[in-house]
Amino acid sequence: MNESQDQTMPQVGECWGYQTRLHETESYIVIRKVEDMPKLGQVWHVSIFDLAVKNPTIPEKPFPYILHVAISEEQLLESLTQKLDRSIPDKDWEEGYNIWLKGDGGAFSVPLSECVTAIEEVINR
């Protein structure tokens, strides 16, 4: 986190603001889980809300959230801006986490806003 950012270390179950894409300035994350992975180091699992991810099926109705993103600690901390006092949306992020566990279990090593763009590009291929 930069000096201008909240100096509190993020915790599981908290909502945080982050450096968003320009058209999603109200977007925020919920920290879901933190774990040490032998090949990846510390991986943070987050859900991202208040998005406008392009929807290839219904273009006028963008996806408002991504329920599971795995990201490196360094990139997460660099992306965060401030802790937010908001209620956590009741969404099942664990299904995405379980799919991630069964796959290669990689983690993004780019800022959160770039994670959103990368996921959007995959959805729209």
C-alpha positions in Angstrom: 0.0 0.0 0.0 1.2 3.5 -0.8 1.8 6.1 2.0 -1.5 7.8 1.1 -3.4 4.5 1.6 -4.8 3.2 4.9 -2.0 1.6 6.8 -4.1 -1.2 8.3 -3.3 -4.6 7.0 -6.4 -6.0 5.2 -8.2 -8.9 6.8 -10.5 -11.7 5.6 -14.1 -10.4 5.6 -13.3 -6.8 5.0 -14.3 -4.5 2.1 -11.7 -2.4 0.4 -11.5 0.2 -2.3 -8.9 -0.3 -5.0 -7.4 1.5 -8.0 -10.3 0.8 -10.4 -10.8 1.0 -14.1 -11.9 4.5 -15.1 -15.5 3.6 -15.7 -15.9 1.6 -12.4 -14.9 4.1 -9.8 -17.4 2.7 -7.2 -16.1 -0.8 -7.5 -14.7 -2.5 -4.4 -13.5 -5.9 -3.2 -14.3 -8.3 -0.4 -11.3 -10.2 0.9 -12.4 -13.9 1.1 -9.4 -16.0 2.0 -5.6 -15.8 2.3 -3.4 -18.8 1.9 0.2 -19.8 1.4 0.7 -21.8 -1.8 4.0 -23.7 -2.2 4.7 -22.5 -5.8 2.9 -19.1 -5.6 3.6 -17.7 -2.1 0.8 -15.9 -0.4 -2.4 -15.8 -2.5 -5.3 -13.6 -1.7 -8.8 -14.6 -2.8 -11.2 -11.7 -3.4 -14.6 -10.9 -4.9 -15.0 -7.7 -6.9 -18.3 -5.8 -7.0 -19.9 -2.8 -8.8 -18.2 -3.7 -12.0 -19.4 -3.2 -15.6 -17.8 -6.2 -17.3 -18.9 -6.5 -20.9 -21.4 -9.3 -21.4 -21.1 -11.0 -24.8 -24.7 -12.4 -24.6 -26.5 -9.3 -23.5 -24.4 -6.3 -24.2 -26.7 -3.8 -22.5 -26.5 -5.8 -19.3 -22.9 -5.9 -18.1 -21.8 -8.3 -15.4 -21.8 -6.5 -12.0 -19.3 -8.7 -10.2 -16.6 -11.3 -10.3 -17.0 -13.7 -7.4 -13.5 -15.2 -7.3 -10.1 -13.8 -8.2 -6.8 -15.1 -6.9 -4.1 -12.5 -6.7 -0.6 -12.2 -5.3 -0.2 -10.4 -2.0 2.1 -7.8 -3.5 -0.3 -6.8 -6.3 -3.3 -6.8 -4.0 -1.6 -4.5 -1.5 -0.4 -2.2 -4.3 -3.9 -1.9 -5.7 -5.8 -1.1 -2.4 -6.8 2.4 -1.5 -8.9 2.4 1.7 -10.9 0.1 4.0 -14.6 0.6 3.4 -17.4 0.3 5.9 -20.0 -1.6 3.8 -22.1 -4.7 4.1 -20.8 -7.7 2.2 -23.0 -8.9 -0.6 -24.4 -12.4 0.0 -22.8 -14.2 -3.0 -21.3 -17.7 -3.2 -17.7 -17.1 -4.0 -16.6 -20.6 -2.9 -17.8 -22.3 -6.1 -15.3 -20.3 -8.1 -12.6 -21.0 -5.4 -13.3 -24.7 -5.6 -13.0 -24.6 -9.4 -9.7 -22.7 -9.0 -8.4 -25.4 -6.6 -9.2 -28.2 -9.0 -7.4 -26.4 -11.9 -3.8 -25.2 -12.0 -4.4 -22.8 -9.1 -2.5 -19.8 -10.6 -2.8 -16.3 -9.2 -2.7 -12.9 -11.0 0.5 -10.9 -10.6 -0.9 -7.7 -12.0 -3.0 -4.9 -10.4 -6.7 -5.7 -9.7 -7.9 -3.4 -12.4 -5.9 -5.4 -14.9 -7.3 -8.7 -13.5 -10.8 -7.4 -14.3 -9.7 -6.5 -17.8 -8.1 -9.9 -18.4 -11.2 -11.7 -17.1 -13.4 -9.5 -19.3 -11.3 -10.4 -22.4 -11.6 -14.1 -21.7 -15.4 -13.9 -21.2 -15.7 -12.0 -24.5 -13.6 -14.3 -26.7 
